[in-house]
Amino acid sequence: MIDGKRVLAFIPARGGSKGIPHKNIQDLAGTPLIGHTIKAALNCPYVDACMVSTDDDEIARVACEQGGWVPFLRPIELATDTSKTIDCLDHAVKKLAADGTPFDIVCLLQATSPFRTAEDLTGAIRFFSSNGYRGVASVSEVTDSPILMRINPQTRDNTSGPVAKLAVGTYDAHDEFIPAIPRTSTVRRQDMPTFLRVNGAIYINLVSDINPLLSLNDNPLGYIIPKSHALDIDEPNDLALARFLMKSAC
């Protein structure tokens, strides 16, 4: 609880991962992957409950063993390959309120970010509280400046033509590469501005602001966490790297 407001840590963990089967409960340094996020939430002094949202009985069992709370299974229609995280979050907070367990603040924590710490979450909640309860997304510094990035004009969107034409408006018939941002790259690297990216580790919003049209990635405030805490496990190479890093830290 912070400022008299009840805080829910919400961990989405559906069972249908394709890249890494049962990804959320894969072993990572002797602990199921999801256990690292549950631990971070439970060690944050502001979190009143740590809910895991899953459609999978095995993930639910492991989550409970790790100290998570699974008050109900996620409806199947909210656990497909095309389901949106915001929809399962919206469903969960409304059902909790209807069941007599309302919360004021929700912190969505991806189970695939095992290096995010309780201290990161604690600082982010304080930042959220001290900045008018406007939405927060964790960010970290990027390695490669987008000033040096180019859009491939041969890349096409899902409907009607080159992404470069839509993004910049300077596409021509020669298929030239287009700057990702319209700014000269003739500048010393040390003089380039610092760019940050949303890393998916922490999102914080008022429960009253949750709705199916809300984009968590577009939360207006960014809370910086170290790049080393922002590794997101999406494919087997990410899991192998996480295991190496965990082993190296021991």
Secondary structure, DSSP 4 states (H G I P E B T S, - for coil): -BTTB-EEEEEE--S--SSSTTGGG-EETTEEHHHHHHHHHHTSTT-SEEEEE-S-HHHHHHHHHTT-B-SSPPPGGGSSTT--HHHHHHHHHHHHHHTT---SEEEE--TT-TT--HHHHHHHHHHHHHTTT--EEEEEE-SS-GGG-EE-TT-B-SSSSBHHHHHTS---TT---EESSSS---S-GGGSPP-EEEEEEEEEEEGGG--TT--GGG-SEEEE--GGG-----SHHHHHHHHHHHHHH-
